Amino acid sequence: MFFAAGGPLALNALRSLARDHEVAVVCRPPDIVTLVRRLARGIARWARLRHRDDVGDWARSAGVPSIRFDREQPEELVEAVERADPDLICIATFPWLIPSEVLSIPACGTLNLHPSLLPRHRGPNPFFWTYYHDDRVGGVSVHQATSQADAGPVLAQHAIPIPRGWPSSDLYLATAVHGADVLANAVQQIARGTAKPMEQNDADATWAPRVKPGTAMVDFETWSAERVWHFLAGLHPWFPEPLRDERGKSIRYGSVLGFEECHVECSPGTARRVSGGWLVCCRDGVVRLGRPTHGPRRVPVQP
């Protein structure tokens, strides 16, 4: 049985597992979009345009039953899993904790694929906090799911170096590629009886909560210009930092172009208008930002 919301991370993992194992049921979150968006999504599907139900599409094309998880009625999920009687449950990018009654049903337990090197960045927003904490290495982990988010024993991990200024969308795609292999290997270990789960050290754990849009996160007083550039470039356009110019007016930026170490006279965090965009003052230099563009552009994958 496979729990997933969607996206390349979940879809790659699902396809990888299906090559060597039978996927009995796919469970997805409830579809809470409005009727208008449902109609638009149906038209997009008919016209072969991009939409977000890739896991559901895979299940339909593979003839695998698909169910929705309603948190208000967990007993329905318990009954559905008991009917499916899976040997193992696998989870990837599912937005909610699975009820403990479900986790205990499969004889071989439940595995979760998480896009960080646990115990670092437990929680729903690991990519943001990977960049916020200036980590030089990210990764993916497969662990046994428990009632506590991302805290169960780890079976396998893969580290991914993070180049400076690397878009978080590219890190996400890298975790999608390596995560599928790591999960498939962990399932094989369980099937062969060779799995050796390692307990996580809670003392080393960090939490990765969601961040409210518009929250100022950059510490301009202590972060170097290079670190500010890496953070802004890595998370653009999904997490734009709220910035203001010298008059206190909010600005919008369309790109993160680079940084320069130099002496600055303006207050850290202040944006100065220049040709083509802005210079954001930092404690030891500036970060150059480009103005928003209105023409067509490549849309990155949202992590």
C-alpha positions in Angstrom: 0.0 0.0 0.0 1.3 3.5 -0.9 0.3 6.8 0.7 1.2 9.9 -1.4 0.1 13.4 -2.2 1.8 13.9 -5.6 4.8 15.4 -7.3 8.0 13.8 -8.7 9.2 12.6 -5.3 6.1 10.5 -4.7 5.6 9.5 -8.3 9.2 8.3 -8.8 9.0 6.2 -5.6 5.7 4.7 -6.7 6.9 3.7 -10.1 10.1 2.3 -8.6 8.2 0.1 -6.1 5.7 -1.1 -8.8 8.5 -2.5 -10.9 9.3 -5.2 -8.3 6.3 -5.3 -6.0 2.6 -5.4 -6.2 1.0 -2.0 -5.2 -2.4 -3.1 -3.7 -3.9 0.4 -3.0 -2.8 4.0 -3.4 -4.1 6.5 -0.7 -4.2 10.2 -1.4 -5.4 13.2 0.6 -8.9 14.4 0.0 -9.5 16.7 -3.0 -10.8 19.9 -1.4 -10.7 22.2 -4.5 -13.7 24.1 -5.5 -16.1 22.9 -8.2 -14.8 25.5 -10.6 -11.2 24.2 -10.2 -12.4 20.6 -10.5 -13.9 21.5 -13.9 -10.8 23.3 -14.9 -8.7 20.3 -13.9 -10.8 18.0 -15.9 -10.5 20.2 -19.0 -6.8 20.4 -18.5 -6.6 16.6 -18.3 -8.7 16.2 -21.4 -6.5 18.7 -23.3 -3.3 17.0 -22.0 -2.2 20.1 -20.1 -0.2 20.0 -16.9 -2.2 19.3 -13.7 -1.2 18.0 -10.2 -3.0 14.7 -9.9 0.0 12.7 -11.2 -0.3 9.9 -8.5 -4.0 9.5 -9.2 -3.2 9.3 -13.0 -0.6 6.6 -12.3 -3.1 4.6 -10.3 -5.8 4.8 -12.9 -3.4 3.9 -15.7 -2.0 0.9 -13.8 -5.4 -0.3 -12.7 -4.6 0.1 -9.0 -7.4 1.1 -6.6 -7.1 4.6 -5.2 -8.8 5.9 -2.0 -8.9 9.2 -0.2 -8.0 9.8 3.4 -10.5 11.8 5.4 -9.0 12.9 8.7 -12.5 13.4 10.0 -13.4 9.8 9.5 -10.2 7.7 10.2 -12.2 4.6 10.8 -12.9 4.4 7.0 -9.2 4.3 6.3 -8.6 1.6 8.9 -11.3 -0.5 7.3 -9.9 0.1 3.8 -6.3 -0.9 4.9 -7.6 -4.0 6.7 -9.4 -5.1 3.5 -6.3 -4.5 1.4 -4.2 -6.5 4.0 -0.9 -5.2 2.8 2.5 -6.7 3.9 4.0 -3.2 4.0 2.9 0.4 3.8 5.1 3.1 2.1 4.6 6.8 2.5 6.0 9.7 0.4 5.0 13.4 0.7 1.8 12.7 2.5 0.7 15.9 4.3 -0.6 14.3 7.5 0.4 11.7 10.1 -1.1 8.3 9.4 -3.2 7.0 12.4 -1.4 4.6 14.6 -4.2 2.0 14.1 -3.2 1.9 10.4 0.6 1.8 11.0 0.2 -1.4 13.0 -1.8 -3.3 10.4 0.9 -4.5 8.0 3.1 -7.4 9.2 6.3 -5.7 7.9 5.4 -2.3 9.2 5.3 1.1 7.6 8.1 3.1 5.8 8.3 6.8 5.2 10.4 8.6 2.6 11.5 12.0 3.9 13.6 14.5 2.0 16.2 15.3 4.6 19.0 13.6 6.4 17.1 12.7 9.5 17.1 13.5 12.4 17.8 16.9 10.8 14.7 18.8 9.6 11.8 16.7 10.8 8.5 18.0 9.6 6.6 19.3 6.6 9.1 21.9 5.3 12.6 20.4 5.1 13.7 22.3 2.0 13.1 25.7 3.4 15.0 25.0 6.6 17.8 23.3 4.8 18.5 26.6 3.1 17.7 28.7 6.2 20.3 26.8 8.3 22.9 27.1 5.4 23.3 23.3 5.2 26.0 22.3 2.7 24.5 18.8 2.3 20.9 17.7 2.0 19.5 14.3 1.3 16.8 11.7 1.7 15.9 9.2 4.4 13.8 6.1 4.7 12.6 5.4 8.2 10.0 3.4 10.0 6.9 5.5 10.5 5.7 6.0 14.1 3.1 8.2 15.8 5.8 11.0 16.0 6.6 12.8 12.7 9.8 11.6 11.1 11.2 10.2 14.3 11.3 6.4 13.7 14.4 4.3 13.2 16.2 4.9 9.9 16.8 2.1 7.4 18.7 4.0 4.6 19.9 7.5 3.6 21.5 9.2 0.7 23.4 12.5 1.0 23.1 15.2 -1.7 25.7 18.1 -1.8 24.1 21.5 -2.2 26.1 23.9 -4.5 25.9 27.5 -3.5 22.9 29.3 -5.0 21.4 26.0 -6.2 17.6 26.2 -6.6 15.6 24.3 -4.0 13.5 23.0 -6.9 16.6 21.3 -8.3 17.4 19.8 -4.9 13.8 18.5 -4.8 14.2 16.8 -8.2 17.5 15.3 -7.0 15.8 13.9 -3.9 13.0 12.5 -6.2 15.6 10.5 -8.2 17.7 9.2 -5.3 14.7 8.8 -3.0 13.1 6.3 -5.3 16.2 4.1 -5.2 16.7 4.5 -1.4 13.1 3.4 -0.8 13.3 0.5 -3.2 16.5 -0.7 -1.5 14.9 -0.4 1.9 11.9 -2.5 0.8 14.2 -5.1 -0.6 16.1 -5.3 2.7 12.8 -5.9 4.5 11.8 -8.6 2.0 15.1 -10.4 2.4 15.1 -10.0 6.2 18.4 -8.0 6.2 17.1 -4.6 7.3 19.0 -3.0 10.2 17.0 0.0 11.5 19.1 2.6 13.4 17.5 4.6 16.1 17.6 8.4 15.6 19.4 10.6 18.1 16.7 13.0 19.3 19.4 15.3 20.7 20.5 16.0 17.1 17.0 16.6 15.8 15.8 19.9 14.3 12.2 20.8 13.4 11.1 22.0 10.0 7.7 23.7 10.4 5.8 25.5 7.7 6.5 29.2 7.3 3.8 31.7 7.0 4.1 33.6 3.6 5.4 37.1 4.1 7.4 36.3 7.3 10.8 38.0 7.4 13.4 35.3 7.9 16.8 36.6 6.8 19.1 37.9 9.6 20.8 40.7 7.8 22.7 41.8 10.9 24.7 38.6 11.1 24.4 36.8 7.8 27.1 37.4 5.1 26.1 38.7 1.7 27.0 35.3 0.3 24.7 33.5 2.7 21.9 35.9 2.0 22.4 35.4 -1.8 22.4 31.6 -1.3 19.2 31.7 0.7 17.3 34.0 -1.6 18.5 32.3 -4.8 17.8 28.8 -3.5 14.2 29.6 -2.4 13.1 31.9 -5.2 10.3 32.1 -6.3 8.5 30.0 -3.8 9.6 31.8 -0.6 10.2 35.5 -1.5 11.8 37.4 1.4 9.8 40.6 2.3 12.1 43.5 1.5 11.8 47.3 1.7 13.5 50.2 0.1 15.1 53.2 1.8 11.7 54.9 2.1 10.2 51.8 3.8 8.2 50.8 0.7 7.8 47.1 -0.1 9.5 45.8 -3.2 9.1 42.8 -5.4 11.9 41.0 -7.2 11.9 38.7 -10.1 15.3 37.1 -9.9 18.4 36.8 -7.6 21.4 37.7 -9.7 24.4 37.5 -7.4 26.3 39.1 -4.6 29.4 41.3 -4.0 31.5 41.7 -0.9 32.1 45.4 -0.4 31.7 48.2 2.1 28.2 49.4 2.4 26.7 52.6 4.0 23.0 51.7 4.1 21.4 49.7 6.8 21.5 45.9 6.4 18.3 44.6 4.8 17.6 47.9 2.9 17.0 47.7 -0.8 18.5 50.4 -3.1 17.1 50.9 -6.6 19.6 50.5 -9.4 19.3 50.0 -13.1 17.4 46.7 -13.7 16.5 46.0 -10.1 17.8 46.5 -6.6 20.9 46.1 -4.4 20.1 44.7 -1.0 22.6 45.8 1.7 24.1 43.2 3.9 26.7 43.5 6.7 29.6 42.9 4.4 28.3 43.5 0.9 25.3 43.6 -1.4 23.0 41.1 -3.1 21.7 42.1 -6.6 18.1 41.4 -7.4 16.3 41.7 -10.8 12.9 43.3 -11.4 9.9 41.1 -12.0 9.4 40.1 -15.6 6.0 39.6 -17.3 7.0 37.5 -20.2 7.0 33.7 -20.5 9.5 31.9 -18.2 10.3 28.4 -17.1 8.2 27.4 -14.1 10.3 25.3 -11.7 9.0 22.4 -9.8 7.7 23.5 -6.4 9.4 21.6 -3.5 
